[in-house]
Amino acid sequence: MALFTSVIGGVSGYGSGILMPLVLVPIVGPEPVVPILSISALFNNASRTAAFARMVDWRRVAVVLPLALPATMAGAFIYTRLSGRGAALVIGSVLLASVPLRRIWSRRGFKLSDRSLAGLSLGWGLIAGGTSGAGIMLLSMLMGVGLQGSAVVATDAVISIGMGLTKASTFALAGALRTREVAVAVLMGAAAIPGAFLARSLVKHLPLYVHTAILDGVVIAGGGMMVAVAFG
């Protein structure tokens, strides 16, 4: 399952955070799932970065991380106090609206500026610090500044490494990472490494408009799931 979700994530930029909890909860229970995913994601994103290294937009990485990282640490203490249902509804609604809005802006020649991306990164970091499903927002943000195809996947992976290290360190300091959690995370991460390179082979054969449609579909599906959770 870790290998499968790695392939999905390598094509779409997102997947493990949705699918792997379904497998992990019956095995280890719900409490360790987020700490385990925070470590295994480091392997996923490192292999994805290696596979798509030439496509990384380092300028956008430098725009996002300086504000997102400290906000992530703050978010772990602040955002988790908010209503989970209300947060899911807000995030899901924004994601659902982001795809048609971005397409309309693109037709009219508009896109997010780096300054706007930096501002959004601060808010996204707060959300990502206290939730496990906020990674989908980063895809929409990167596409909003004009990145397409493999550049979205590659840049997302590098940013996610920084975020993952921050979250994993926080969990470790809080005592939420024990030997079992680390062992399971490392096993999952090792199994997932080939998935990024399989995904790169798939992406090479996808026309850009098809890959863009896949990315849009992932954003819409993630937003729809969050809205469904809010009303569930």
LOKE-357582 format. One record per residue: residue number from 1; residue in one letter; x negated, z negated, y negated of N, C-alpha, C in turn. Coordinates in nm, 4 decimals. Layout:
BEGIN
REC pos code       nX       nZ       nY      caX      caZ      caY       cX       cZ       cY
REC NUM    A        X        Z        Y        X        Z        Y        X        Z        Y
...
! end
This chain:
BEGIN
REC pos code       nX       nZ       nY      caX      caZ      caY       cX       cZ       cY
REC   1    M  -0.0835   0.0000   0.1205   0.0000   0.0000   0.0000  -0.0873   0.0000  -0.1260
REC   2    A  -0.1989  -0.0717  -0.1228  -0.2897  -0.0733  -0.2381  -0.3476   0.0647  -0.2630
REC   3    L  -0.3823   0.1359  -0.1548  -0.4339   0.2722  -0.1691  -0.3265   0.3643  -0.2250
REC   4    F  -0.2045   0.3526  -0.1741  -0.0938   0.4371  -0.2199  -0.0663   0.4155  -0.3687
REC   5    T  -0.0576   0.2888  -0.4106  -0.0288   0.2622  -0.5520  -0.1454   0.3034  -0.6408
REC   6    S  -0.2673   0.3030  -0.5865  -0.3821   0.3496  -0.6636  -0.3719   0.4988  -0.6922
REC   7    V  -0.3256   0.5756  -0.5939  -0.3053   0.7189  -0.6152  -0.1958   0.7415  -0.7198
REC   8    I  -0.0856   0.6678  -0.7056   0.0238   0.6793  -0.8026  -0.0257   0.6454  -0.9432
REC   9    G  -0.1019   0.5358  -0.9534  -0.1537   0.4951  -1.0835  -0.2533   0.5928  -1.1409
REC  10    G  -0.3321   0.6581  -1.0533  -0.4288   0.7558  -1.1004  -0.3649   0.8796  -1.1579
REC  11    V  -0.2451   0.9121  -1.1095  -0.1716   1.0279  -1.1612  -0.0885   0.9899  -1.2827
REC  12    S  -0.0198   0.8756  -1.2745   0.0758   0.8389  -1.3787   0.0235   0.7345  -1.4768
REC  13    G  -0.0883   0.6658  -1.4415  -0.1387   0.5607  -1.5280  -0.0732   0.4268  -1.5064
REC  14    Y   0.0235   0.4194  -1.4157   0.0979   0.2952  -1.3939   0.1590   0.2988  -1.2559
REC  15    G   0.1737   0.1839  -1.1917   0.2359   0.1829  -1.0598   0.2143   0.0542  -0.9830
REC  16    S   0.0906   0.0051  -0.9822   0.0599  -0.1149  -0.9035   0.1407  -0.2357  -0.9483
REC  17    G   0.1594  -0.2489  -1.0790   0.2321  -0.3639  -1.1315   0.3768  -0.3667  -1.0895
REC  18    I   0.4333  -0.2510  -1.0532   0.5719  -0.2451  -1.0092   0.5824  -0.2605  -0.8585
REC  19    L   0.4963  -0.1902  -0.7844   0.5105  -0.1804  -0.6403   0.4447  -0.2940  -0.5631
REC  20    M   0.3264  -0.3363  -0.6041   0.2530  -0.4344  -0.5245   0.3213  -0.5711  -0.5142
REC  21    P   0.3917  -0.6196  -0.6179   0.4614  -0.7473  -0.5997   0.5604  -0.7460  -0.4838
REC  22    L   0.6207  -0.6297  -0.4549   0.7147  -0.6216  -0.3438   0.6463  -0.6521  -0.2113
REC  23    V   0.5178  -0.6200  -0.2015   0.4408  -0.6447  -0.0797   0.3809  -0.7851  -0.0803
REC  24    L   0.3343  -0.8300  -0.1969   0.2615  -0.9560  -0.2046   0.3511  -1.0794  -0.1922
REC  25    V   0.4683  -1.0760  -0.2523   0.5537  -1.1961  -0.2544   0.5844  -1.2485  -0.1145
REC  26    P   0.6236  -1.1620  -0.0172   0.6491  -1.2157   0.1176   0.5244  -1.2724   0.1855
REC  27    I   0.4055  -1.2305   0.1408   0.2814  -1.2733   0.2062   0.2258  -1.4008   0.1444
REC  28    V   0.2160  -1.4054   0.0116   0.1505  -1.5185  -0.0558   0.2450  -1.6008  -0.1417
REC  29    G   0.3716  -1.5576  -0.1556   0.4638  -1.6259  -0.2449   0.4548  -1.5715  -0.3863
REC  30    P   0.5480  -1.6081  -0.4733   0.5532  -1.5486  -0.6079   0.4472  -1.6002  -0.7044
REC  31    E   0.4052  -1.7265  -0.6914   0.3174  -1.7857  -0.7931   0.1834  -1.7140  -0.8089
REC  32    P   0.1137  -1.6771  -0.6986  -0.0193  -1.6177  -0.7161  -0.0191  -1.4680  -0.7454
REC  33    V   0.0983  -1.4058  -0.7527   0.1035  -1.2598  -0.7607   0.0337  -1.2075  -0.8859
REC  34    V   0.0669  -1.2622  -1.0023   0.0081  -1.2120  -1.1271  -0.1426  -1.2355  -1.1312
REC  35    P  -0.1938  -1.3555  -1.0935  -0.3398  -1.3713  -1.0885  -0.4072  -1.2738  -0.9922
REC  36    I  -0.3471  -1.2494  -0.8766  -0.4056  -1.1554  -0.7803  -0.4100  -1.0154  -0.8399
REC  37    L  -0.3003  -0.9739  -0.9016  -0.2956  -0.8396  -0.9601  -0.3936  -0.8259  -1.0760
REC  38    S  -0.4172  -0.9340  -1.1494  -0.5105  -0.9249  -1.2628  -0.6517  -0.8945  -1.2148
REC  39    I  -0.6883  -0.9437  -1.0950  -0.8222  -0.9156  -1.0413  -0.8258  -0.7800  -0.9723
REC  40    S  -0.7266  -0.7518  -0.8867  -0.7279  -0.6243  -0.8149  -0.7193  -0.5066  -0.9113
REC  41    A  -0.6513  -0.5270  -1.0253  -0.6416  -0.4203  -1.1247  -0.7775  -0.3835  -1.1823
REC  42    L  -0.8717  -0.4788  -1.1830  -1.0058  -0.4479  -1.2315  -1.0708  -0.3416  -1.1435
REC  43    F  -1.0518  -0.3516  -1.0116  -1.1044  -0.2507  -0.9199  -1.0349  -0.1169  -0.9427
REC  44    N  -0.9015  -0.1213  -0.9525  -0.8245   0.0020  -0.9749  -0.8706   0.0740  -1.1007
REC  45    N  -0.8798  -0.0013  -1.2085  -0.9129   0.0611  -1.3368  -1.0588   0.1032  -1.3446
REC  46    A  -1.1479   0.0289  -1.2782  -1.2883   0.0690  -1.2757  -1.3052   0.2007  -1.1996
REC  47    S  -1.2376   0.2142  -1.0856  -1.2473   0.3389  -1.0089  -1.1806   0.4532  -1.0842
REC  48    R  -1.0713   0.4243  -1.1544  -1.0034   0.5272  -1.2337  -1.0922   0.5721  -1.3499
REC  49    T  -1.1628   0.4768  -1.4106  -1.2554   0.5113  -1.5180  -1.3679   0.6006  -1.4671
REC  50    A  -1.4215   0.5677  -1.3493  -1.5275   0.6499  -1.2906  -1.4786   0.7901  -1.2575
REC  51    A  -1.3555   0.7975  -1.2061  -1.3017   0.9278  -1.1658  -1.2721   1.0170  -1.2865
REC  52    F  -1.2265   0.9567  -1.3971  -1.1860   1.0344  -1.5145  -1.2770   1.0073  -1.6346
REC  53    A  -1.4037   0.9727  -1.6089  -1.4943   0.9260  -1.7153  -1.5047   1.0239  -1.8315
REC  54    R  -1.5068   1.1519  -1.8031  -1.5249   1.2513  -1.9093  -1.4044   1.2615  -2.0025
REC  55    M  -1.2913   1.2056  -1.9605  -1.1686   1.2198  -2.0386  -1.1389   1.0982  -2.1256
REC  56    V  -1.2233   0.9946  -2.1193  -1.1965   0.8724  -2.1957  -1.2104   0.8989  -2.3452
REC  57    D  -1.1111   0.8570  -2.4225  -1.1183   0.8648  -2.5684  -1.1708   0.7302  -2.6185
REC  58    W  -1.3029   0.7218  -2.6346  -1.3657   0.5947  -2.6693  -1.3272   0.5481  -2.8088
REC  59    R  -1.2946   0.6401  -2.8963  -1.2535   0.5993  -3.0319  -1.1235   0.5202  -3.0258
REC  60    R  -1.0284   0.5658  -2.9416  -0.9029   0.4925  -2.9287  -0.9227   0.3600  -2.8556
REC  61    V  -1.0174   0.3551  -2.7628  -1.0505   0.2276  -2.6986  -1.0978   0.1276  -2.8033
REC  62    A  -1.1840   0.1738  -2.8953  -1.2367   0.0874  -2.9999  -1.1293   0.0452  -3.0997
REC  63    V  -1.0230   0.1251  -3.1134  -0.9131   0.0900  -3.2024  -0.8258  -0.0191  -3.1394
REC  64    V  -0.8008  -0.0083  -3.0093  -0.7044  -0.0962  -2.9426  -0.7626  -0.2341  -2.9104
REC  65    L  -0.8785  -0.2391  -2.8471  -0.9266  -0.3642  -2.7881  -0.9553  -0.4770  -2.8875
REC  66    P  -1.0165  -0.4509  -3.0052  -1.0487  -0.5643  -3.0935  -0.9283  -0.6486  -3.1325
REC  67    L  -0.8112  -0.5877  -3.1467  -0.6916  -0.6634  -3.1807  -0.6146  -0.7079  -3.0566
REC  68    A  -0.6172  -0.6261  -2.9520  -0.5383  -0.6571  -2.8335  -0.5934  -0.7763  -2.7554
REC  69    L  -0.7263  -0.7897  -2.7474  -0.7841  -0.8952  -2.6641  -0.7517  -1.0367  -2.7140
REC  70    P  -0.7777  -1.0689  -2.8424  -0.7400  -1.2047  -2.8865  -0.5893  -1.2274  -2.8825
REC  71    A  -0.5127  -1.1214  -2.9077  -0.3673  -1.1351  -2.9008  -0.3220  -1.1641  -2.7580
REC  72    T  -0.3928  -1.1096  -2.6602  -0.3592  -1.1348  -2.5204  -0.3755  -1.2824  -2.4862
REC  73    M  -0.4846  -1.3424  -2.5327  -0.5053  -1.4852  -2.5068  -0.3958  -1.5686  -2.5734
REC  74    A  -0.3590  -1.5313  -2.6957  -0.2517  -1.6034  -2.7642  -0.1184  -1.5819  -2.6947
REC  75    G  -0.0982  -1.4586  -2.6462   0.0281  -1.4265  -2.5808   0.0530  -1.5067  -2.4556
REC  76    A  -0.0533  -1.5438  -2.3850  -0.0381  -1.6234  -2.2641   0.0247  -1.7592  -2.2942
REC  77    F   0.0071  -1.8075  -2.4174   0.0615  -1.9381  -2.4542   0.1925  -1.9260  -2.5330
REC  78    I   0.2095  -1.8158  -2.6047   0.3248  -1.8028  -2.6933   0.4392  -1.7261  -2.6291
REC  79    Y   0.4077  -1.6063  -2.5773   0.5145  -1.5155  -2.5348   0.5923  -1.5680  -2.4151
REC  80    T   0.5265  -1.6427  -2.3267   0.5959  -1.6935  -2.2084   0.7031  -1.7952  -2.2427
REC  81    R   0.7041  -1.8431  -2.3666   0.8076  -1.9373  -2.4080   0.9352  -1.8668  -2.4526
REC  82    L   0.9271  -1.7367  -2.4719   1.0454  -1.6624  -2.5153   1.1380  -1.6369  -2.3976
REC  83    S   1.2599  -1.6003  -2.4272   1.3562  -1.5653  -2.3232   1.3108  -1.4422  -2.2477
REC  84    G   1.2962  -1.4550  -2.1164   1.2541  -1.3412  -2.0355   1.3535  -1.2267  -2.0430
REC  85    R   1.4834  -1.2578  -2.0442   1.5859  -1.1533  -2.0504   1.5804  -1.0802  -2.1843
REC  86    G   1.5684  -1.1547  -2.2935   1.5624  -1.0910  -2.4251   1.4389  -1.0055  -2.4409
REC  87    A   1.3249  -1.0547  -2.3905   1.2003  -0.9784  -2.3997   1.2096  -0.8484  -2.3215
REC  88    A   1.2655  -0.8560  -2.2004   1.2795  -0.7368  -2.1167   1.3693  -0.6336  -2.1843
REC  89    L   1.4755  -0.6796  -2.2480   1.5677  -0.5883  -2.3154   1.5007  -0.5182  -2.4323
REC  90    V   1.4244  -0.5934  -2.5123   1.3564  -0.5341  -2.6282   1.2524  -0.4321  -2.5829
REC  91    I   1.1674  -0.4722  -2.4874   1.0609  -0.3822  -2.4410   1.1207  -0.2576  -2.3768
REC  92    G   1.2197  -0.2766  -2.2902   1.2816  -0.1629  -2.2223   1.3463  -0.0655  -2.3186
REC  93    S   1.4153  -0.1182  -2.4197   1.4821  -0.0313  -2.5170   1.3806   0.0495  -2.5973
REC  94    V   1.2717  -0.0161  -2.6359   1.1672   0.0539  -2.7110   1.1071   0.1663  -2.6271
REC  95    L   1.0801   0.1384  -2.5004   1.0219   0.2398  -2.4125   1.1159   0.3579  -2.3939
REC  96    L   1.2442   0.3302  -2.3714   1.3410   0.4383  -2.3528   1.3504   0.5263  -2.4774
REC  97    A   1.3394   0.4644  -2.5943   1.3478   0.5411  -2.7183   1.2181   0.6143  -2.7501
REC  98    S   1.1052   0.5664  -2.6954   0.9756   0.6206  -2.7354   0.9561   0.7657  -2.6936
REC  99    V   1.0090   0.8044  -2.5780   0.9857   0.9407  -2.5285   1.0557   1.0446  -2.6151
REC 100    P   1.1891   1.0334  -2.6378   1.2522   1.1341  -2.7251   1.1989   1.1316  -2.8679
REC 101    L   1.1668   1.0106  -2.9185   1.1133   1.0027  -3.0546   0.9781   1.0722  -3.0641
REC 102    R   0.8919   1.0497  -2.9637   0.7601   1.1134  -2.9664   0.7724   1.2641  -2.9594
REC 103    R   0.8667   1.3146  -2.8798   0.8861   1.4596  -2.8691   0.9384   1.5183  -3.0000
REC 104    I   1.0273   1.4452  -3.0659   1.0795   1.4914  -3.1953   0.9672   1.4927  -3.2991
REC 105    W   0.8880   1.3835  -3.3005   0.7758   1.3773  -3.3951   0.6765   1.4902  -3.3694
REC 106    S   0.6512   1.5189  -3.2421   0.5551   1.6237  -3.2080   0.6020   1.7596  -3.2591
REC 107    R   0.7317   1.7870  -3.2429   0.7850   1.9155  -3.2917   0.7714   1.9262  -3.4429
REC 108    R   0.7803   1.8149  -3.5114   0.7725   1.8145  -3.6582   0.6300   1.7910  -3.7090
REC 109    G   0.5342   1.7807  -3.6174   0.3946   1.7656  -3.6562   0.3512   1.6240  -3.6859
REC 110    F   0.4358   1.5238  -3.6489   0.3999   1.3840  -3.6733   0.3412   1.3214  -3.5477
REC 111    K   0.2523   1.2244  -3.5671   0.2065   1.1403  -3.4568   0.1546   1.0100  -3.5150
REC 112    L   0.1374   0.9097  -3.4288   0.0875   0.7806  -3.4745  -0.0555   0.7949  -3.5267
REC 113    S  -0.0866   0.7231  -3.6335  -0.2230   0.7198  -3.6841  -0.3013   0.6115  -3.6105
REC 114    D  -0.4335   0.6124  -3.6254  -0.5147   0.5077  -3.5646  -0.4800   0.3715  -3.6233
REC 115    R  -0.4440   0.3680  -3.7500  -0.4054   0.2412  -3.8109  -0.2769   0.1878  -3.7480
REC 116    S  -0.1818   0.2770  -3.7237  -0.0573   0.2362  -3.6571  -0.0854   0.1896  -3.5152
REC 117    L  -0.1750   0.2602  -3.4456  -0.2117   0.2223  -3.3099  -0.2732   0.0818  -3.3082
REC 118    A  -0.3567   0.0519  -3.4056  -0.4185  -0.0808  -3.4136  -0.3125  -0.1889  -3.4340
REC 119    G  -0.2167  -0.1619  -3.5227  -0.1098  -0.2586  -3.5458  -0.0242  -0.2813  -3.4221
REC 120    L   0.0085  -0.1737  -3.3533   0.0859  -0.1863  -3.2299   0.0072  -0.2600  -3.1228
REC 121    S  -0.1242  -0.2439  -3.1222  -0.2085  -0.3097  -3.0221  -0.2010  -0.4612  -3.0342
REC 122    L  -0.1869  -0.5101  -3.1578  -0.1751  -0.6543  -3.1781  -0.0478  -0.7068  -3.1126
REC 123    G   0.0643  -0.6383  -3.1366   0.1901  -0.6793  -3.0746   0.1895  -0.6613  -2.9244
REC 124    W   0.1300  -0.5495  -2.8798   0.1234  -0.5245  -2.7357   0.0392  -0.6297  -2.6652
REC 125    G  -0.0703  -0.6716  -2.7278  -0.1553  -0.7743  -2.6684  -0.0809  -0.9049  -2.6488
REC 126    L   0.0018  -0.9421  -2.7464   0.0823  -1.0637  -2.7333   0.1751  -1.0553  -2.6131
REC 127    I   0.2375  -0.9384  -2.5964   0.3308  -0.9197  -2.4850   0.2564  -0.9157  -2.3522
REC 128    A   0.1477  -0.8399  -2.3479   0.0724  -0.8234  -2.2233   0.0115  -0.9544  -2.1758
REC 129    G  -0.0178  -1.0454  -2.2675  -0.0777  -1.1723  -2.2291   0.0138  -1.2593  -2.1462
REC 130    G   0.1447  -1.2449  -2.1642   0.2379  -1.3329  -2.0935   0.3279  -1.2637  -1.9949
REC 131    T   0.3071  -1.1338  -1.9702   0.3932  -1.0620  -1.8773   0.3087  -0.9749  -1.7848
REC 132    S   0.3712  -0.9255  -1.6783   0.3002  -0.8373  -1.5859   0.3475  -0.6927  -1.5960
REC 133    G   0.4483  -0.6649  -1.6798   0.5026  -0.5301  -1.6859   0.4771  -0.4567  -1.8160
REC 134    A   0.3957  -0.5159  -1.9037   0.3770  -0.4576  -2.0365   0.2776  -0.3428  -2.0378
REC 135    G   0.2070  -0.3206  -1.9269   0.1090  -0.2124  -1.9247   0.1688  -0.0767  -1.9517
REC 136    I   0.2954  -0.0604  -1.9179   0.3627   0.0673  -1.9382   0.3696   0.1019  -2.0869
REC 137    M   0.3698   0.0003  -2.1741   0.3778   0.0257  -2.3173   0.2537   0.0982  -2.3672
REC 138    L   0.1392   0.0692  -2.3076   0.0146   0.1314  -2.3527   0.0184   0.2828  -2.3333
REC 139    L   0.0785   0.3292  -2.2248   0.0909   0.4737  -2.2031   0.1646   0.5395  -2.3186
REC 140    S   0.2754   0.4800  -2.3575   0.3553   0.5360  -2.4662   0.2784   0.5355  -2.5978
REC 141    M   0.2011   0.4286  -2.6224   0.1223   0.4198  -2.7450   0.0150   0.5281  -2.7496
REC 142    L  -0.0547   0.5484  -2.6379  -0.1623   0.6482  -2.6343  -0.1064   0.7898  -2.6477
REC 143    M   0.0071   0.8152  -2.5861   0.0691   0.9464  -2.6006   0.1190   0.9666  -2.7434
REC 144    G   0.1559   0.8569  -2.8082   0.2039   0.8660  -2.9460   0.0966   0.9080  -3.0444
REC 145    V  -0.0320   0.8793  -3.0133  -0.1394   0.9218  -3.1036  -0.1918   1.0606  -3.0675
REC 146    G  -0.1294   1.1235  -2.9668  -0.1643   1.2613  -2.9357  -0.2434   1.2831  -2.8086
REC 147    L  -0.2770   1.1770  -2.7340  -0.3486   1.1969  -2.6078  -0.2553   1.2582  -2.5038
REC 148    Q  -0.3124   1.3398  -2.4152  -0.2327   1.4075  -2.3142  -0.3032   1.4035  -2.1794
REC 149    G  -0.2232   1.4158  -2.0731  -0.2765   1.4342  -1.9392  -0.3764   1.3289  -1.8970
REC 150    S  -0.4900   1.3754  -1.8426  -0.5916   1.2849  -1.7881  -0.6518   1.1942  -1.8942
REC 151    A  -0.6514   1.2370  -2.0209  -0.7055   1.1531  -2.1278  -0.6250   1.0236  -2.1422
REC 152    V  -0.4940   1.0305  -2.1192  -0.4096   0.9110  -2.1244  -0.4479   0.8159  -2.0116
REC 153    V  -0.4580   0.8692  -1.8894  -0.4912   0.7873  -1.7728  -0.6289   0.7230  -1.7885
REC 154    A  -0.7281   0.8020  -1.8333  -0.8647   0.7524  -1.8449  -0.8774   0.6452  -1.9523
REC 155    T  -0.8196   0.6702  -2.0695  -0.8298   0.5751  -2.1797  -0.7533   0.4474  -2.1484
REC 156    D  -0.6371   0.4622  -2.0854  -0.5605   0.3459  -2.0408  -0.6426   0.2602  -1.9462
REC 157    A  -0.7171   0.3228  -1.8552  -0.7955   0.2488  -1.7559  -0.9034   0.1645  -1.8218
REC 158    V  -0.9752   0.2219  -1.9190  -1.0827   0.1474  -1.9860  -1.0254   0.0287  -2.0631
REC 159    I  -0.9174   0.0515  -2.1368  -0.8547  -0.0574  -2.2118  -0.8051  -0.1658  -2.1168
REC 160    S  -0.7488  -0.1243  -2.0040  -0.6942  -0.2200  -1.9078  -0.8025  -0.3045  -1.8433
REC 161    I  -0.9253  -0.2523  -1.8326  -1.0360  -0.3333  -1.7808  -1.0610  -0.4519  -1.8739
REC 162    G  -1.0682  -0.4255  -2.0038  -1.0877  -0.5334  -2.1001  -0.9750  -0.6348  -2.0962
REC 163    M  -0.8515  -0.5850  -2.0871  -0.7367  -0.6750  -2.0801  -0.7385  -0.7558  -1.9508
REC 164    G  -0.7750  -0.6897  -1.8398  -0.7771  -0.7577  -1.7110  -0.8808  -0.8682  -1.7060
REC 165    L  -0.9981  -0.8428  -1.7635  -1.1015  -0.9464  -1.7672  -1.0548  -1.0674  -1.8479
REC 166    T  -0.9846  -1.0400  -1.9572  -0.9329  -1.1495  -2.0404  -0.8299  -1.2315  -1.9644
REC 167    K  -0.7363  -1.1644  -1.8959  -0.6317  -1.2353  -1.8220  -0.6910  -1.3106  -1.7029
REC 168    A  -0.7818  -1.2455  -1.6290  -0.8416  -1.3113  -1.5131  -0.9199  -1.4357  -1.5550
REC 169    S  -0.9905  -1.4276  -1.6671  -1.0650  -1.5438  -1.7165  -0.9703  -1.6574  -1.7532
REC 170    T  -0.8579  -1.6211  -1.8137  -0.7593  -1.7227  -1.8509  -0.7033  -1.7915  -1.7279
REC 171    F  -0.6691  -1.7127  -1.6262  -0.6164  -1.7713  -1.5022  -0.7206  -1.8598  -1.4345
REC 172    A  -0.8469  -1.8163  -1.4371  -0.9528  -1.8952  -1.3745  -0.9703  -2.0290  -1.4458
REC 173    L  -0.9696  -2.0277  -1.5782  -0.9841  -2.1512  -1.6544  -0.8652  -2.2446  -1.6334
REC 174    A  -0.7483  -2.1844  -1.6068  -0.6272  -2.2639  -1.5840  -0.6157  -2.3128  -1.4404
REC 175    G  -0.7103  -2.2744  -1.3555  -0.7082  -2.3187  -1.2167  -0.6102  -2.2448  -1.1282
REC 176    A  -0.5669  -2.1247  -1.1725  -0.4684  -2.0490  -1.0957  -0.5317  -1.9544  -0.9945
REC 177    L  -0.6637  -1.9478  -0.9909  -0.7340  -1.8600  -0.8969  -0.8129  -1.9444  -0.7968
REC 178    R  -0.7639  -1.9456  -0.6727  -0.8342  -2.0150  -0.5661  -0.8980  -1.9128  -0.4731
REC 179    T  -0.9653  -1.9594  -0.3701  -1.0378  -1.8701  -0.2801  -0.9459  -1.7673  -0.2167
REC 180    R  -0.8259  -1.8095  -0.1746  -0.7336  -1.7162  -0.1105  -0.6936  -1.6039  -0.2045
REC 181    E  -0.6595  -1.6387  -0.3292  -0.6165  -1.5372  -0.4245  -0.7292  -1.4365  -0.4524
REC 182    V  -0.8498  -1.4870  -0.4687  -0.9635  -1.3986  -0.4951  -0.9881  -1.3064  -0.3756
REC 183    A  -0.9806  -1.3613  -0.2543  -1.0049  -1.2810  -0.1342  -0.9017  -1.1699  -0.1198
REC 184    V  -0.7755  -1.2023  -0.1408  -0.6694  -1.1012  -0.1307  -0.6882  -0.9944  -0.2378
REC 185    A  -0.7222  -1.0368  -0.3595  -0.7406  -0.9420  -0.4697  -0.8566  -0.8467  -0.4424
REC 186    V  -0.9675  -0.9009  -0.3914  -1.0843  -0.8169  -0.3625  -1.0527  -0.7185  -0.2503
REC 187    L  -0.9807  -0.7639  -0.1468  -0.9415  -0.6749  -0.0369  -0.8536  -0.5611  -0.0890
REC 188    M  -0.7550  -0.5941  -0.1722  -0.6684  -0.4916  -0.2301  -0.7480  -0.3956  -0.3172
REC 189    G  -0.8356  -0.4508  -0.3993  -0.9146  -0.3669  -0.4895  -1.0044  -0.2711  -0.4156
REC 190    A  -1.0688  -0.3191  -0.3084  -1.1575  -0.2324  -0.2308  -1.0788  -0.1204  -0.1630
REC 191    A  -0.9608  -0.1530  -0.1118  -0.8781  -0.0519  -0.0452  -0.8291   0.0538  -0.1433
REC 192    A  -0.8169   0.0159  -0.2712  -0.7600   0.1060  -0.3708  -0.8617   0.2011  -0.4321
REC 193    I  -0.9902   0.1731  -0.4172  -1.0930   0.2526  -0.4862  -1.0828   0.4023  -0.4581
REC 194    P  -1.0661   0.4466  -0.3321  -1.0582   0.5925  -0.3093  -0.9369   0.6579  -0.3751
REC 195    G  -0.8337   0.5785  -0.4057  -0.7109   0.6352  -0.4608  -0.7312   0.7072  -0.5924
REC 196    A  -0.8206   0.6556  -0.6771  -0.8440   0.7188  -0.8073  -0.9023   0.8584  -0.7905
REC 197    F  -0.9895   0.8741  -0.6927  -1.0526   1.0049  -0.6725  -0.9566   1.1027  -0.6049
REC 198    L  -0.8676   1.0516  -0.5194  -0.7610   1.1362  -0.4656  -0.6677   1.1813  -0.5779
REC 199    A  -0.6378   1.0891  -0.6690  -0.5509   1.1222  -0.7819  -0.6145   1.2280  -0.8712
REC 200    R  -0.7468   1.2182  -0.8922  -0.8142   1.3178  -0.9754  -0.8000   1.4572  -0.9154
REC 201    S  -0.8093   1.4666  -0.7831  -0.7918   1.5962  -0.7168  -0.6513   1.6503  -0.7371
REC 202    L  -0.5526   1.5608  -0.7328  -0.4142   1.6034  -0.7546  -0.3931   1.6507  -0.8979
REC 203    V  -0.4477   1.5733  -0.9940  -0.4272   1.6047  -1.1354  -0.4896   1.7387  -1.1722
REC 204    K  -0.6027   1.7725  -1.1092  -0.6692   1.8994  -1.1385  -0.5795   2.0190  -1.1096
REC 205    H  -0.4852   2.0021  -1.0181  -0.3979   2.1118  -0.9793  -0.2618   2.1057  -1.0487
REC 206    L  -0.2462   2.0079  -1.1385  -0.1201   1.9958  -1.2113  -0.1323   2.0607  -1.3486
REC 207    P  -0.0398   2.1494  -1.3860  -0.0385   2.1991  -1.5243  -0.0163   2.0829  -1.6213
REC 208    L  -0.0689   2.0964  -1.7432  -0.0601   1.9877  -1.8403   0.0842   1.9475  -1.8672
REC 209    Y   0.1745   2.0455  -1.8761   0.3131   2.0113  -1.9080   0.3780   1.9318  -1.7948
REC 210    V   0.3367   1.9580  -1.6696   0.3893   1.8824  -1.5555   0.3362   1.7391  -1.5594
REC 211    H   0.2055   1.7247  -1.5866   0.1472   1.5902  -1.5940   0.2100   1.5118  -1.7083
REC 212    T   0.2321   1.5764  -1.8221   0.2968   1.5095  -1.9347   0.4381   1.4658  -1.8984
REC 213    A   0.5100   1.5503  -1.8243   0.6450   1.5160  -1.7807   0.6433   1.3957  -1.6868
REC 214    I   0.5414   1.3884  -1.6002   0.5277   1.2735  -1.5101   0.5061   1.1459  -1.5903
REC 215    L   0.4168   1.1523  -1.6891   0.3894   1.0357  -1.7728   0.5147   0.9914  -1.8479
REC 216    D   0.5886   1.0883  -1.9028   0.7138   1.0554  -1.9708   0.8127   0.9914  -1.8742
REC 217    G   0.8196   1.0455  -1.7526   0.9109   0.9916  -1.6524   0.8779   0.8486  -1.6164
REC 218    V   0.7487   0.8167  -1.6084   0.7062   0.6801  -1.5768   0.7472   0.5849  -1.6885
REC 219    V   0.7287   0.6273  -1.8133   0.7672   0.5431  -1.9269   0.9176   0.5172  -1.9258
REC 220    I   0.9968   0.6221  -1.9029   1.1428   0.6067  -1.9003   1.1853   0.5172  -1.7850
REC 221    A   1.1259   0.5375  -1.6668   1.1608   0.4552  -1.5511   1.1254   0.3085  -1.5749
REC 222    G   1.0069   0.2844  -1.6331   0.9679   0.1463  -1.6622   1.0612   0.0809  -1.7627
REC 223    G   1.0982   0.1560  -1.8666   1.1919   0.1023  -1.9650   1.3279   0.0751  -1.9057
REC 224    G   1.3756   0.1681  -1.8213   1.5052   0.1501  -1.7554   1.5077   0.0287  -1.6651
REC 225    M   1.3975   0.0052  -1.5930   1.3907  -0.1119  -1.5054   1.3955  -0.2416  -1.5854
REC 226    M   1.3285  -0.2423  -1.7016   1.3285  -0.3637  -1.7839   1.4679  -0.3913  -1.8404
REC 227    V   1.5381  -0.2874  -1.8825   1.6749  -0.3050  -1.9324   1.7653  -0.3539  -1.8195
REC 228    A   1.7472  -0.2985  -1.6989   1.8267  -0.3409  -1.5835   1.8027  -0.4878  -1.5513
REC 229    V   1.6746  -0.5307  -1.5609   1.6425  -0.6718  -1.5377   1.7123  -0.7610  -1.6404
REC 230    A   1.7158  -0.7129  -1.7664   1.7777  -0.7922  -1.8725   1.9265  -0.8146  -1.8487
REC 231    F   1.9933  -0.7161  -1.7897   2.1360  -0.7272  -1.7658   2.1684  -0.7701  -1.6226
REC 232    G   2.0624  -0.7875  -1.5401   2.0835  -0.8223  -1.3994   2.1199  -0.9684  -1.3802
! end
